[in-house]
Amino acid sequence: MSKKLIIILILTAAVLISAFFLWNWVNQASTDFADQKAEKRYHCTQLLTQISQDTASFNQLKQKLVAVEGHIKKITREDSSLTIEMGDTNAMSSIIFQIDKRHLSSFQSCKEGDSTCIKGIVTAFTQDLELGLGNTLEMNFCSLEK
């Protein structure tokens, strides 16, 4: 075989092997936090007040598993996703929970106004200082606290 053909075969094999490992890395399963114990537990209004007054509190909670109890303010169901908003109905601030797809069925009976406890990973905090629209805390990989 010519050197050119050998080089092409080696490069093709390297690309295929790289693509295989990249595919496996991209499609790896995410951690299911439903059976893990929450590091902290808060009431919804307590958590929103604490983070609004002291943004360093958010940095301590970021990427931590936290359980939050309170009343469901709004439920948004789409094709294969569920978002729950928790907070005081009289306040603009709220906590947004992106429900883990593996646990959608456990939220079937939930409705607006229900009191519940949801745990998930704290991912983002948006503080509104100018428009008065309220602060928003976002949590992902959420499930019901058992």
NORPEMO-V460427 format. One record per residue. N is the residue number from 1. RES is the residue in one letter. PHI is phi in whole degrees, -180 to 180 (999 if undefined). PSI is psi in whole degrees, -180 to 180 (NA if undefined). D_CENTER is the distance of its C-alpha to the mean C-alpha in Angstrom with 1 decimal. Layout:
# NORPEMO-V460427
<<N	RES	PHI	PSI	D_CENTER> <N	RES	PHI	PSI	D_CENTER>>
This chain:
# NORPEMO-V460427
<<1	M	999	151	54.3> <2	S	-80	157	54.0> <3	K	-62	-34	51.8> <4	K	-63	-43	50.0> <5	L	-67	-40	49.0> <6	I	-63	-43	47.8> <7	I	-64	-42	45.6> <8	I	-64	-42	44.1> <9	L	-64	-42	43.4> <10	I	-64	-45	41.8> <11	L	-64	-41	39.6> <12	T	-64	-44	38.6> <13	A	-63	-42	37.8> <14	A	-64	-41	35.7> <15	V	-65	-44	33.7> <16	L	-64	-43	33.2> <17	I	-65	-42	32.1> <18	S	-63	-43	29.7> <19	A	-63	-41	28.2> <20	F	-61	-48	27.8> <21	F	-67	-37	26.0> <22	L	-64	-44	23.7> <23	W	-59	-47	23.0> <24	N	-64	-38	22.1> <25	W	-69	-44	19.8> <26	V	-67	-36	17.9> <27	N	-99	19	17.7> <28	Q	-71	148	16.8> <29	A	-70	143	14.7> <30	S	-83	160	11.3> <31	T	-69	137	11.5> <32	D	-96	113	11.3> <33	F	-91	2	10.6> <34	A	-60	-36	12.4> <35	D	-94	0	15.7> <36	Q	-90	151	14.9> <37	K	-82	134	16.1> <38	A	-66	142	14.0> <39	E	-74	-34	15.5> <40	K	-138	158	15.9> <41	R	-133	132	16.3> <42	Y	-136	159	16.7> <43	H	-89	148	18.0> <44	C	-53	-52	16.1> <45	T	-67	-36	19.1> <46	Q	-62	-45	19.8> <47	L	-66	-45	16.4> <48	L	-63	-41	16.7> <49	T	-65	-45	20.4> <50	Q	-61	-46	19.9> <51	I	-71	-36	17.5> <52	S	-66	-37	19.7> <53	Q	-83	-26	22.8> <54	D	-142	93	21.8> <55	T	-66	-17	19.2> <56	A	-65	-25	19.9> <57	S	-61	-38	18.0> <58	F	-64	-43	14.8> <59	N	-62	-32	15.8> <60	Q	-73	-28	16.4> <61	L	-94	-17	13.1> <62	K	-58	132	11.0> <63	Q	67	21	9.4> <64	K	-107	153	10.7> <65	L	-85	116	9.9> <66	V	-127	139	10.9> <67	A	-102	135	12.3> <68	V	-130	128	13.1> <69	E	-111	149	16.0> <70	G	167	-170	17.5> <71	H	-96	139	18.6> <72	I	-73	124	16.7> <73	K	-91	-39	17.7> <74	K	-156	143	16.7> <75	I	-122	129	15.4> <76	T	-120	111	14.9> <77	R	-104	129	15.7> <78	E	-124	-174	16.1> <79	D	-43	-64	17.6> <80	S	-129	28	14.9> <81	S	-140	158	11.8> <82	L	-140	129	11.2> <83	T	-122	130	9.9> <84	I	-118	134	11.2> <85	E	-110	130	12.5> <86	M	-121	140	14.0> <87	G	164	176	16.9> <88	D	-74	131	20.6> <89	T	-66	-19	22.2> <90	N	-91	-10	24.7> <91	A	-110	154	22.4> <92	M	-82	-26	20.5> <93	S	-70	147	17.7> <94	S	-158	169	14.6> <95	I	-115	129	11.0> <96	I	-104	124	8.7> <97	F	-110	120	6.4> <98	Q	-92	111	5.1> <99	I	-77	134	7.1> <100	D	-62	131	7.6> <101	K	-58	-27	10.8> <102	R	-69	-13	12.8> <103	H	-123	19	12.7> <104	L	-60	-38	13.5> <105	S	-65	-28	17.0> <106	S	-73	-10	16.5> <107	F	-104	7	15.6> <108	Q	-58	-39	18.7> <109	S	-88	-5	20.8> <110	C	-72	141	18.6> <111	K	-141	164	20.0> <112	E	-59	137	20.0> <113	G	97	-19	21.7> <114	D	-67	149	20.8> <115	S	-97	131	19.9> <116	T	-151	173	17.2> <117	C	-127	123	15.0> <118	I	-122	138	11.3> <119	K	-120	150	9.6> <120	G	-173	-178	6.2> <121	I	-91	126	5.5> <122	V	-73	123	6.7> <123	T	-118	-35	6.3> <124	A	-152	156	9.0> <125	F	-141	126	12.0> <126	T	-114	121	14.5> <127	Q	-108	125	17.9> <128	D	-102	108	20.6> <129	L	-99	-20	24.0> <130	E	-106	-44	26.2> <131	L	-90	-15	25.6> <132	G	73	26	24.7> <133	L	-88	-4	21.8> <134	G	96	160	19.7> <135	N	-93	153	16.9> <136	T	-132	128	13.2> <137	L	-109	132	10.4> <138	E	-112	139	6.8> <139	M	-133	141	4.0> <140	N	-120	169	0.7> <141	F	55	45	4.2> <142	C	-88	151	6.0> <143	S	-150	168	9.8> <144	L	-70	140	13.0> <145	E	-78	131	14.5> <146	K	-91	NA	17.9>>
